Structures are given as structure tokens and as C-alpha cells.
Amino acid sequence: MDDNFHSQLGILKAFSDETRLRVLEQLRDGEKSACDLLEHIDCLQSGLSYHMKILVESGVVESRPKGKWTYYKISEEGSAYALALIQQLTSVSKGQV
């Protein structure tokens, strides 16, 4: 599978889980620490780490370490790419009936 399809799969995978969607909902208000997210997401720290790894690898979320915590925020660039991908995948080609 080429890198472009692999990248597209990563983005779609990021949106294909209820917990990850809940995380994205929390991050819409701005940057949050893993500790903050755990207060609002029903999962253990190890589960949150798993979901955050998928979101960060997809490019939809950015992370930065600070002290003992990692802080997360929605990536403007990753968000724009995900939106463009959805539009591309769901657009009807001209010339088709």
C-alpha cells in the first residue's frame, strides 16, 4: 500500500472510535493535558495513551511534553487535511451519471 493510502487510513482511523471522538470534543475548547482529558473521558491512563497515539500519528492532534504531563491540541493543519480528505473521498467525479 502506498504512503498516501496509509496516511488516509490513519486519518480515517482517528475518527472511527467513540473515545477518540470524545477526546476531540474535549480538545475543541483548546489545549488540554492528559490529566485534564482523563477527568472527562471514561478510560484508564493506558487506554488514553493508546488513543492519543492514534490521534497524534494521524496528524489531527499535536502533542507537547511539559514536566510530567503531555499536552494535546487539535492541529489546524491536520484538521484541514482531514476535511479535504473527506471532501475528496465523497465528491462525485464530473462526467459520471
C-alpha positions in Angstrom: 0.0 0.0 0.0 1.5 3.4 -0.9 2.2 6.1 1.7 -0.8 8.2 0.6 -3.3 5.5 1.3 -1.6 4.7 4.6 -1.9 8.3 5.6 -5.5 8.4 4.6 -6.2 5.3 6.6 -4.6 6.8 9.6 -6.8 9.9 9.4 -10.0 7.8 9.0 -8.9 5.5 11.9 -8.6 8.6 14.1 -12.3 9.3 13.6 -13.5 5.7 13.9 -13.7 5.3 17.7 -16.1 6.8 20.2 -13.3 7.5 22.8 -11.2 9.4 20.2 -14.3 11.4 19.2 -14.8 12.3 22.8 -11.2 13.4 23.1 -11.6 15.6 20.0 -14.7 17.1 21.5 -12.7 18.0 24.7 -9.9 19.5 22.6 -12.3 21.8 20.7 -12.1 24.1 23.8 -8.3 24.3 23.5 -5.2 22.6 24.7 -5.6 20.1 27.5 -3.2 17.9 29.5 -3.6 14.1 29.6 -4.7 14.6 33.2 -7.5 17.0 32.1 -8.6 14.6 29.5 -8.8 11.7 31.9 -11.2 13.7 34.1 -13.7 13.8 31.2 -13.0 10.5 29.3 -14.1 7.2 30.7 -10.9 5.2 30.3 -7.7 4.4 32.1 -4.4 6.3 31.5 -3.1 3.4 29.4 -6.2 3.5 27.2 -6.0 7.2 26.8 -2.3 6.9 25.8 -3.3 4.4 23.1 -6.0 6.7 21.7 -3.8 9.7 21.8 -1.0 7.8 19.9 -3.5 7.2 17.1 -4.7 10.8 17.1 -1.2 12.2 17.1 0.1 9.8 14.4 -2.8 10.8 12.2 -1.8 14.4 12.4 -5.2 15.5 13.6 -3.8 16.2 17.1 -0.5 17.7 18.2 1.3 16.9 21.5 3.9 18.6 23.6 5.5 17.4 26.8 5.7 19.7 29.7 7.0 18.4 33.0 5.4 15.1 33.8 2.4 15.7 31.6 1.8 15.8 27.9 -0.5 18.5 26.5 -2.6 18.0 23.4 -4.4 20.2 21.0 -6.2 19.9 17.6 -3.8 20.6 14.8 -5.0 23.2 12.4 -3.0 21.7 9.5 -4.2 18.1 10.3 -7.8 19.3 10.7 -7.6 21.0 7.3 -6.1 17.9 5.7 -8.8 15.6 7.2 -11.5 17.9 6.0 -10.0 18.0 2.5 -9.7 14.2 2.5 -13.4 13.7 3.4 -14.4 16.2 0.7 -12.2 14.4 -1.9 -13.5 10.9 -1.0 -17.1 11.9 -1.1 -17.1 14.1 -4.2 -18.7 12.8 -7.3 -16.4 12.9 -10.3 -17.6 15.1 -13.1 -18.7 13.1 -16.2 -20.3 10.3 -14.1 -24.1 10.0 -14.1 
